[in-house]
Amino acid sequence: MEIARWAHVMGVVIWVGGMFFAHMVLRPAAMSLPPPQRLPLLAAAVTRFFAWVAVAIGAILASGVA
């Protein structure tokens, strides 16, 4: 049961923490770049982040059932 709780909390930390980072840190920093550099940066960051979010959601759902 402790492993399921740990997986659940870590999944939420990755998901919510990543959203906080992207909105409060990455987005404002990217706005200082010119648009031709901004778009590839944000696209690469979002692509990598969504891969982690998919794993986190799987962990949240699996541990929630347990």
N, C-alpha and C positions, 0 to 999 in steps of 0.2 A: 504494500500500500504506500509506503514511503517513496518508492521509486516512481510510482504513478503520480504522486503529488509533486515530486521534484520535476518530472517531465512536463507536467501541466504548467507549473510556475515558470520553468525555463522557456517553454513555448510562448507564453504570454510576455515574458520579459523581452524575448527576441522580437516579437511582433510589435508590441507597443513601444519598446525602446527604439527600435528601428524607425518607426513612424515619427517619434519625437525627434530623433537625430536628423532625419531627412527634412522635416519641416522647419526646425529651429536652427539647424547648423548648415546643412548642405545647401538648401535652397537659397538662403541669404548669401552664402559665400559664392554660389554659382552666379548670382545676379551681378556680381562685379566683373564677370568675364564677358567678352563680346559674344553675341549670339552664335557665331560659327564654332566657338569652343564650348559654349554652354550646353548645347543640345547633345553632343556626343557624351559629355560627362554625365549629364543627368540620365540619359538613356542607358549607359553602362551601369550606373549605380542602381537604377530601378530594376534592371534585369537581374543583377546579382542579388538584390534585396528580395525580389519576388521568389527566387529559388529558395532562399532561407525561410521565407514566409510559408511556402508550401510545406516544407518540412515541419515548421512550427505548428501549423494548423493540423497536420497529421498527428503530431504529438499531443496537441490539446484535445483533439477528438478521441484519440485512442485512450488517453489517460482519463478523460472525462467519463468514458464508458466504464473503465475499471473503477 
